Amino acid sequence: MIPSIVITFAFSLGIINVAFNQENAFAVNHNIPITSLEYNGGKIDLTPLINIKDKILTKINSPEIEPEENSVIYSIHNGDKISFNLDEKPSRVDAFLVDYEAEFNTLYALEKSGDTEFIAKAPSPGIYNAEIHALYPDGEYTSYSKMIKIEDDEMDLLQLSSQDNCGEISDIDKVTASGNPTNLLNNVMNQSIIKEFTLGAIDELNIDLGQNKDVCGLQMGLANSENDINFFAVQFSNDGNKYEDPIVFSNTGYSEAPEIYNYPSSIEAKFLKVVPLGSTLEKGFGIEDLKILGR
């Protein structure tokens, strides 16, 4: 069992390093690219949350925690495809369903089915925030969100057992920090947004579970996570040599506590890699706490 792992990565995306000023929080920015969610012939604008431009991080809005009075909640059937229409073409966009009402902010990564199309799949029906994290060619970063309702008439909540829930995998065999993520970086984030970066002696976290296990996510605490955006990829392997394509995450920027990052579906694996792709921290990617979640 690993209760706490303290590792600092000397790796940064220079273009989005910030000197965050609390006075700028929740400021109004009228130049944010507009984006909308499209589903089943309908269209609804998303609310911008965090914007980073010219090394300034601005919190524009808070995520919706509960529906406002007389508000319209978009209903989406679990497993249906949704798409996002962005005013400006991003260099990269990742989508999540986020539960801000859980004990820890919980992000469910959505499987990509097109350039800006994703499969909206949640472990159970309920209220979530449909959220995208977009990086633009000029280095600008913006997160957007809209509260939605995931419906699933075929799922019997009474039939869900404790075995269906993700819990901590405590018997981890070995954790090491080493390597060079340059190749993965080039494959995943080879964009003009990366102006400069520094590789330190500790660049990726390698986790040996000892045997194949059903892994569904990570619970991870990141340094100064309420004021910074950190990008990282997770890869899986059965033999420690050949790793599957990475799943990319970034934190919400709305919690000092650890956040939970769940994969689109659970993956059977013996080895995991957590690879930093960039951070708004000048000193790099700092993991303060890590738990592997599985069944």
C-alpha positions as CSV (number, residue, x, y, z in Angstrom):
1,M,0.0,0.0,0.0
2,I,1.3,3.4,-0.9
3,P,-0.4,6.1,1.2
4,S,1.6,9.0,-0.3
5,I,4.1,9.5,-3.1
6,V,5.8,12.8,-3.3
7,I,7.5,13.4,-6.6
8,T,8.2,16.7,-8.5
9,F,8.7,16.6,-12.3
10,A,10.8,19.3,-13.9
11,F,8.7,19.6,-16.9
12,S,6.6,22.6,-18.1
13,L,4.7,24.0,-20.9
14,G,6.3,27.4,-21.0
15,I,3.5,29.0,-22.9
16,I,1.1,28.4,-20.0
17,N,3.3,29.1,-17.0
18,V,1.3,31.5,-14.8
19,A,1.8,33.8,-12.0
20,F,-1.7,33.4,-10.7
21,N,-3.3,36.4,-9.0
22,Q,-6.3,35.7,-6.8
23,E,-7.7,39.1,-7.8
24,N,-8.1,37.8,-11.3
25,A,-10.3,35.0,-10.2
26,F,-13.8,34.9,-11.8
27,A,-13.0,37.9,-14.0
28,V,-14.9,38.6,-17.2
29,N,-13.1,37.9,-20.5
30,H,-15.0,38.7,-23.6
31,N,-12.5,37.2,-26.0
32,I,-13.0,33.5,-25.1
33,P,-13.7,31.2,-28.1
34,I,-17.3,30.1,-28.0
35,T,-18.1,26.4,-28.0
36,S,-21.3,24.4,-27.9
37,L,-22.5,20.9,-27.3
38,E,-24.6,19.2,-30.0
39,Y,-26.7,16.1,-29.5
40,N,-29.7,14.6,-31.4
41,G,-30.3,17.7,-33.5
42,G,-30.1,20.1,-30.5
43,K,-27.4,22.6,-29.6
44,I,-26.5,24.4,-26.4
45,D,-23.6,26.7,-25.5
46,L,-21.1,25.7,-22.9
47,T,-20.0,28.0,-20.1
48,P,-16.2,28.9,-20.1
49,L,-14.6,28.0,-16.7
50,I,-10.9,28.6,-16.8
51,N,-8.8,30.5,-19.5
52,I,-5.1,30.7,-19.7
53,K,-3.7,33.2,-22.2
54,D,-0.4,35.2,-22.3
55,K,0.6,33.4,-19.1
56,I,-2.4,34.7,-17.2
57,L,-4.8,32.2,-15.6
58,T,-8.3,33.5,-15.2
59,K,-11.2,31.8,-13.5
60,I,-14.3,33.0,-15.4
61,N,-17.0,30.9,-13.8
62,S,-17.5,28.2,-11.3
63,P,-18.7,24.7,-12.3
64,E,-22.5,24.2,-11.8
65,I,-23.0,22.2,-8.7
66,E,-26.8,21.9,-8.8
67,P,-29.5,23.0,-11.3
68,E,-30.6,26.6,-11.1
69,E,-34.4,27.2,-10.6
70,N,-36.3,27.0,-13.9
71,S,-33.1,25.9,-15.7
72,V,-33.3,23.5,-18.6
73,I,-31.1,20.3,-18.2
74,Y,-30.0,18.6,-21.4
75,S,-30.8,14.9,-21.2
76,I,-28.4,12.4,-23.0
77,H,-28.8,8.7,-23.1
78,N,-25.9,6.8,-21.6
79,G,-23.5,5.6,-24.4
80,D,-24.8,8.0,-27.1
81,K,-22.4,10.1,-29.1
82,I,-22.2,13.9,-28.5
83,S,-20.1,16.4,-30.4
84,F,-18.7,19.9,-29.6
85,N,-18.7,22.8,-32.0
86,L,-15.8,25.1,-31.3
87,D,-15.6,28.6,-32.8
88,E,-11.8,28.2,-33.2
89,K,-10.2,24.9,-34.2
90,P,-8.2,23.6,-31.2
91,S,-4.9,21.9,-31.3
92,R,-6.2,19.3,-28.9
93,V,-9.5,18.8,-27.1
94,D,-10.4,16.2,-24.4
95,A,-13.9,15.6,-23.0
96,F,-15.1,14.4,-19.6
97,L,-18.2,13.9,-17.6
98,V,-17.4,15.5,-14.2
99,D,-19.1,14.8,-10.9
100,Y,-18.4,17.8,-8.6
101,E,-20.8,16.5,-5.9
102,A,-18.7,13.4,-5.1
103,E,-16.3,13.3,-2.2
104,F,-13.5,14.1,-4.6
105,N,-14.0,15.8,-8.0
106,T,-14.4,12.8,-10.3
107,L,-13.6,13.0,-14.1
108,Y,-14.8,10.3,-16.4
109,A,-12.8,10.4,-19.6
110,L,-14.9,10.1,-22.7
111,E,-13.9,7.9,-25.6
112,K,-13.2,9.8,-28.8
113,S,-15.2,8.8,-31.9
114,G,-14.3,11.7,-34.1
115,D,-12.2,14.9,-34.1
116,T,-14.7,16.6,-31.7
117,E,-17.1,13.7,-31.2
118,F,-17.2,11.6,-28.0
119,I,-19.2,8.8,-26.5
120,A,-21.0,10.1,-23.4
121,K,-20.7,7.1,-21.1
122,A,-21.2,7.2,-17.3
123,P,-21.1,4.4,-14.7
124,S,-24.6,5.3,-13.6
125,P,-27.4,7.7,-14.6
126,G,-27.5,11.1,-12.9
127,I,-26.4,14.7,-13.1
128,Y,-22.9,15.4,-14.5
129,N,-21.0,18.3,-16.0
130,A,-20.1,17.8,-19.6
131,E,-16.7,19.4,-19.7
132,I,-14.1,19.9,-22.4
133,H,-10.4,21.0,-22.0
134,A,-9.3,22.7,-25.2
135,L,-5.8,23.8,-26.2
136,Y,-5.5,26.3,-29.1
137,P,-2.6,26.7,-31.6
138,D,-1.6,30.1,-30.1
139,G,-1.1,28.5,-26.7
140,E,-4.5,29.5,-25.2
141,Y,-6.2,27.0,-22.9
142,T,-9.9,27.1,-22.0
143,S,-12.1,24.7,-20.2
144,Y,-15.9,24.7,-20.8
145,S,-18.8,23.0,-19.0
146,K,-22.5,22.4,-19.0
147,M,-24.7,20.5,-16.5
148,I,-26.4,17.6,-18.2
149,K,-28.5,14.6,-17.2
150,I,-27.4,11.1,-18.2
151,E,-30.3,8.7,-18.6
152,D,-30.2,4.9,-18.8
153,D,-33.5,3.0,-18.8
154,E,-31.7,-0.3,-19.2
155,M,-29.5,0.0,-16.1
156,D,-31.0,-1.5,-12.9
157,L,-29.3,0.4,-10.1
158,L,-30.5,-2.3,-7.6
159,Q,-28.5,-4.9,-9.5
160,L,-25.2,-2.9,-9.1
161,S,-23.0,-4.7,-6.6
162,S,-19.9,-3.6,-4.7
163,Q,-17.9,-5.4,-7.3
164,D,-19.0,-2.9,-9.9
165,N,-17.4,0.0,-7.8
166,C,-13.8,1.1,-8.1
167,G,-11.8,0.9,-4.9
168,E,-8.2,1.4,-4.0
169,I,-5.7,-1.3,-5.2
170,S,-3.5,-1.5,-2.1
171,D,-1.1,-4.3,-3.0
172,I,1.1,-2.5,-5.5
173,D,4.3,-4.4,-6.2
174,K,6.7,-1.5,-7.1
175,V,6.7,2.2,-8.1
176,T,9.6,3.8,-9.8
177,A,10.1,7.3,-11.3
178,S,12.4,7.5,-14.3
179,G,12.5,7.7,-18.1
180,N,12.1,10.3,-20.8
181,P,8.6,11.1,-22.1
182,T,9.8,12.8,-25.3
183,N,8.5,10.2,-27.7
184,L,5.0,10.1,-26.1
185,L,5.0,13.9,-25.9
186,N,5.7,14.2,-29.6
187,N,2.9,11.7,-30.4
188,V,0.3,13.2,-28.1
189,M,1.0,16.9,-27.9
190,N,3.1,17.7,-31.0
191,Q,1.6,21.2,-31.3
192,S,2.8,24.7,-31.6
193,I,1.6,25.3,-28.0
194,I,4.8,23.7,-26.7
195,K,7.3,26.6,-26.9
196,E,9.8,25.3,-24.4
197,F,10.1,22.5,-21.8
198,T,12.7,21.1,-19.4
199,L,13.2,17.4,-18.8
200,G,14.3,16.5,-15.3
201,A,15.7,13.3,-13.9
202,I,12.3,12.1,-12.8
203,D,9.9,12.3,-15.8
204,E,7.4,9.5,-15.6
205,L,5.9,7.3,-12.9
206,N,6.1,3.5,-13.6
207,I,3.7,1.3,-11.5
208,D,4.0,-2.5,-11.3
209,L,0.8,-4.1,-9.9
210,G,2.5,-7.5,-9.5
211,Q,-0.2,-9.2,-11.6
212,N,-2.9,-8.4,-14.1
213,K,-5.7,-6.4,-12.4
214,D,-8.9,-4.7,-13.5
215,V,-7.9,-1.0,-13.3
216,C,-10.5,1.8,-13.7
217,G,-8.7,4.9,-12.7
218,L,-6.4,7.0,-10.5
219,Q,-6.9,9.2,-7.5
220,M,-4.2,11.8,-7.6
221,G,-3.3,14.9,-5.7
222,L,-1.3,17.6,-7.6
223,A,0.7,20.4,-6.3
224,N,-1.1,23.7,-6.2
225,S,-3.9,22.1,-8.3
226,E,-6.5,24.8,-7.6
227,N,-4.4,27.5,-9.4
228,D,-2.7,25.4,-12.1
229,I,-3.6,23.1,-15.0
230,N,-1.5,19.9,-15.3
231,F,-1.6,17.6,-18.3
232,F,-0.7,14.0,-18.1
233,A,-1.1,10.7,-19.9
234,V,-1.8,7.2,-18.6
235,Q,-0.6,4.1,-20.4
236,F,-1.2,0.4,-19.8
237,S,0.8,-2.8,-20.5
238,N,0.5,-6.5,-19.7
239,D,4.3,-7.2,-20.1
240,G,5.9,-3.8,-19.3
241,N,7.3,-3.5,-22.8
242,K,4.4,-2.7,-25.2
243,Y,2.0,0.0,-23.9
244,E,-1.4,0.8,-25.2
245,D,-2.3,4.3,-26.6
246,P,-2.4,6.9,-23.9
247,I,-5.4,8.4,-22.2
248,V,-4.9,12.1,-21.6
249,F,-6.2,13.9,-18.5
250,S,-5.9,17.4,-17.0
251,N,-7.1,18.5,-13.6
252,T,-10.2,20.8,-13.3
253,G,-8.4,23.6,-11.5
254,Y,-11.2,23.8,-8.9
255,S,-9.9,21.7,-6.0
256,E,-7.0,21.6,-3.7
257,A,-7.9,18.1,-2.7
258,P,-7.0,15.0,-4.9
259,E,-9.2,14.4,-7.9
260,I,-10.3,11.0,-9.4
261,Y,-9.5,10.3,-13.1
262,N,-11.5,7.4,-14.5
263,Y,-10.9,5.7,-17.9
264,P,-13.7,5.3,-20.5
265,S,-13.8,1.6,-19.4
266,S,-11.8,-0.5,-17.1
267,I,-8.6,-2.0,-18.4
268,E,-6.9,-5.2,-17.4
269,A,-3.2,-4.5,-17.0
270,K,-0.1,-5.3,-14.9
271,F,1.9,-2.2,-15.6
272,L,0.9,1.5,-15.7
273,K,2.7,4.7,-16.7
274,V,1.8,8.2,-15.6
275,V,3.6,10.6,-18.0
276,P,3.6,14.4,-17.5
277,L,2.8,16.3,-20.6
278,G,3.0,19.8,-19.3
279,S,2.1,22.0,-16.4
280,T,1.4,25.6,-15.5
281,L,3.9,25.1,-12.7
282,E,7.4,26.4,-13.5
283,K,8.9,23.6,-11.4
284,G,6.9,21.0,-13.3
285,F,4.4,18.2,-12.5
286,G,4.1,17.5,-8.7
287,I,2.4,14.4,-7.5
288,E,1.5,14.7,-3.8
289,D,-0.7,11.6,-3.5
290,L,-1.5,8.7,-5.7
291,K,-3.9,5.8,-5.4
292,I,-4.7,3.2,-8.2
293,L,-8.4,2.4,-8.4
294,G,-9.7,-1.0,-9.6
295,R,-11.9,-3.9,-8.9
